[in-house]
Amino acid sequence: MPVMVASDLDRTLIYSAAALALTMPDARAPRLLCVEVHESRPLSYLTETAARLLTDLGDAAVFVPTTTRTRKQYLRINLPGPAPAYAVCANGGHLLVDGVSDPDWHAAVTARLADECAPLAEVQAHLAAFADPLWLRKQRVADDLFAYLVVERELLPEEWVKELAVWAENRGWTVSLQGRKIYAVPKPLTKSAAVREVARRTGAELTLAAGDSLLDADLLLAADRGWRPGHGELADAAWTAPHITALPERGVLAGERILREFLRTARGQ
């Protein structure tokens, strides 16, 4: 049975230094492998054990990185193992085939967004008008599909995010708070739609998935089996479903556990 593994990356398989959650004594901390460098500095890691598991997974299943990152942000990640033939970027806005965006897929997605959602420019204007310079550090647009803010999390009022979510909901958008980033994403822009397309192209009959954030919920629901770590938006909300396993591990060790579960299930164990 062809198996496809569609996994979120940040805070699911790979982790920044701030998100590692290494709570053990330093001498017992796992060895780490850097898989992303940005502006000449190491940025993202997984454990060396996770790197071996990911390499083995590439031989046992069709591995599809499935991320909210832009194409440029995704392509600077250097994962161990075989290069994935498919990847989902921009939360489903781009389907990469051998590293190149499929133009037909992207055109279909943008047409649907134009029909069903308030325009990106309206959301950008709202964010610019109501974000407080006290806690706002950056405002960005991702691949002309959605917007996000980089914030000082400790200064960010919780009520502001809730109010933004209500405003966005009425315009066909959704809001997700992940670490220091607040994402505003059109509702039809989903990871699950792109992953279903990859399943169609590859003939996969079993889909496994993992993710930690609100933007991963549709991906997990679309999979045959899924896992979420003990941290993140979904864990904070105690979100689950009958075919979803909520893992106790947090941080980089959760990524290692997720890969163990992927590999065990892909091998039919």
C-alpha positions in Angstrom: 0.0 0.0 0.0 1.6 3.3 -1.0 1.9 5.5 2.1 2.2 9.3 2.1 3.5 11.3 5.1 2.4 15.0 5.1 4.0 16.9 7.9 4.2 20.4 9.1 7.8 21.6 9.7 8.2 24.4 12.2 7.6 23.3 15.8 6.5 19.9 14.5 9.6 18.4 12.9 12.1 21.2 13.1 12.7 23.7 15.9 14.4 27.1 16.6 16.7 27.4 19.6 13.9 29.1 21.5 11.4 26.2 20.8 13.7 23.2 21.6 12.3 22.8 25.1 15.3 21.0 26.4 14.4 20.5 30.1 16.9 17.8 30.9 20.3 18.4 32.4 22.7 19.8 29.8 24.9 16.7 29.9 21.9 14.6 28.9 20.6 16.8 26.1 20.3 15.1 22.7 22.8 15.9 19.9 21.3 18.4 17.5 21.6 18.8 13.7 21.2 22.2 12.2 18.9 22.0 9.1 18.5 25.7 8.3 20.8 28.7 8.2 19.5 32.2 7.7 21.7 35.3 7.2 24.7 33.2 8.1 23.3 32.1 11.4 21.9 28.6 12.5 18.1 28.8 12.8 16.4 25.4 12.9 17.3 22.0 14.3 16.2 18.5 14.8 17.9 15.8 16.9 20.5 13.5 15.2 18.2 10.6 16.0 15.3 12.4 14.2 17.6 13.0 11.2 18.2 9.2 10.9 14.5 8.5 11.3 13.6 11.0 8.6 16.2 9.5 6.2 14.6 6.0 6.8 11.1 7.5 6.3 12.1 8.8 2.8 12.6 5.1 1.8 9.4 3.9 3.4 6.9 6.5 2.3 6.3 9.5 0.1 7.4 12.3 2.4 5.7 15.7 1.7 6.8 18.7 3.8 3.7 20.7 4.3 4.3 24.2 5.6 2.9 27.7 5.9 6.4 29.0 4.9 6.9 30.8 1.6 8.7 29.0 -1.1 11.9 31.0 -0.4 11.7 30.2 3.3 11.1 26.5 2.7 13.9 26.2 0.2 16.6 27.3 2.7 15.8 24.2 4.8 18.2 21.4 4.2 16.5 18.2 5.5 18.4 14.9 5.7 17.3 12.0 3.5 16.1 11.9 -0.1 15.0 15.3 -1.5 11.1 15.3 -1.4 9.6 15.1 -4.9 6.6 17.1 -3.6 6.2 19.9 -1.0 3.4 22.2 0.0 4.2 25.8 0.7 2.3 29.0 1.6 -0.3 26.9 3.5 -1.3 25.2 0.2 -0.9 28.1 -2.1 2.0 26.5 -3.8 2.5 22.9 -4.7 6.2 22.3 -5.4 7.2 19.5 -7.8 10.9 18.9 -7.6 11.3 22.3 -6.1 9.3 24.2 -8.7 5.8 25.6 -8.1 3.0 23.9 -10.2 1.5 26.9 -12.2 -1.8 25.3 -12.7 -2.3 24.5 -9.0 -1.3 28.1 -8.0 -3.7 29.6 -10.6 -6.6 27.5 -9.4 -5.9 28.5 -5.8 -5.7 32.2 -6.5 -8.9 32.1 -8.5 -10.8 30.5 -5.6 -9.5 33.1 -3.1 -10.6 35.9 -5.4 -14.1 34.4 -5.5 -14.6 33.5 -1.8 -12.6 35.9 0.4 -12.0 39.5 1.2 -8.9 40.7 -0.7 -5.5 40.6 0.9 -5.2 44.4 0.6 -8.1 44.9 2.9 -6.5 42.6 5.5 -3.2 44.3 5.2 -4.8 47.7 5.7 -6.6 46.5 8.8 -3.4 45.0 10.4 -1.5 48.2 9.6 -4.2 50.4 11.2 -4.8 48.4 14.4 -1.4 46.7 15.3 0.3 48.6 18.1 3.9 49.7 17.5 4.5 48.8 21.2 4.5 45.1 20.4 4.6 44.9 16.5 8.1 44.2 15.1 7.3 43.4 11.4 4.4 43.1 9.0 4.8 40.8 6.1 3.0 39.4 3.1 3.7 35.8 2.1 3.8 35.0 -1.6 0.9 37.5 -2.2 -1.5 35.0 -0.6 -1.7 35.9 3.1 -0.3 38.2 5.8 1.5 37.8 9.1 2.9 39.9 11.9 6.0 39.3 14.0 5.4 40.5 17.5 6.8 40.7 21.0 4.7 37.9 22.5 5.0 39.0 26.1 3.6 42.5 25.2 0.8 41.2 22.9 -2.7 41.6 24.4 -4.6 38.3 24.2 -7.8 40.2 23.5 -6.3 41.8 20.4 -5.8 38.4 18.8 -9.4 37.4 19.6 -10.8 40.6 18.2 -8.8 40.1 15.0 -10.0 36.6 14.7 -13.7 37.7 14.8 -13.0 40.5 12.3 -11.3 38.0 10.0 -14.0 35.3 10.3 -16.5 37.7 8.9 -14.4 38.2 5.8 -13.5 34.6 5.0 -10.2 34.6 6.8 -8.7 32.8 9.8 -6.2 33.8 12.4 -3.5 31.7 14.0 -0.9 32.7 16.7 2.3 30.6 16.5 5.2 31.6 18.6 6.0 35.2 17.7 3.9 35.3 14.6 0.2 36.1 14.0 -1.0 34.7 10.7 -4.1 35.9 8.8 -4.9 33.3 6.2 -7.9 33.0 3.7 -10.0 30.0 4.8 -9.9 28.3 1.4 -6.1 28.3 1.5 -5.5 25.0 3.1 -2.8 22.4 3.4 -5.3 19.6 3.1 -6.4 20.5 -0.4 -2.8 20.4 -1.7 -2.0 17.2 0.1 -5.1 15.5 -1.4 -3.7 16.5 -4.8 -0.4 14.9 -4.0 -2.2 11.8 -2.9 -4.0 11.7 -6.2 -0.8 12.1 -8.2 1.1 9.5 -6.3 -1.6 7.0 -5.8 -1.2 7.0 -2.0 -3.8 4.9 -0.2 -2.7 5.8 3.4 -2.0 9.3 4.5 -0.2 10.1 7.8 0.1 13.7 9.1 1.4 15.8 12.0 1.1 19.4 13.0 0.9 21.7 16.0 -1.1 24.8 15.0 -4.6 25.8 14.1 -3.5 25.9 10.5 -2.7 22.2 10.7 -6.1 21.1 11.9 -7.6 20.6 8.4 -4.4 18.6 7.4 -4.8 16.3 10.4 -8.5 15.8 9.8 -7.9 14.9 6.1 -5.3 12.2 7.1 -6.0 8.6 7.9 -3.9 8.9 11.0 -2.4 12.0 12.6 -0.3 13.1 15.6 0.1 16.4 17.4 2.8 17.3 19.9 2.3 18.4 23.5 2.8 22.0 22.7 1.3 24.5 20.3 -2.2 25.9 19.5 -3.8 22.5 19.2 -2.4 21.2 22.4 -3.4 24.5 24.3 -6.9 24.0 23.0 -6.9 20.3 23.9 -7.9 19.7 20.2 -8.3 16.1 19.1 -10.2 13.8 16.8 -10.8 10.0 16.8 -7.9 9.2 14.5 -5.5 11.8 16.1 -2.9 10.9 18.8 -2.0 13.6 21.2 1.6 13.1 22.2 2.9 14.1 25.6 6.4 15.1 24.3 7.1 18.8 23.8 9.8 20.6 21.8 12.4 18.9 19.7 11.8 15.5 21.4 8.2 15.7 20.1 9.6 15.9 16.6 11.6 12.8 17.2 8.6 10.9 18.5 6.5 12.0 15.6 9.0 10.6 13.1 9.1 7.3 15.1 5.3 7.0 14.8 5.4 7.9 11.1 8.1 5.2 10.4 6.4 2.5 12.5 3.1 3.1 10.8 4.5 3.3 7.3 6.2 0.0 7.8 2.9 -1.5 9.0 4.2 -2.2 12.5 
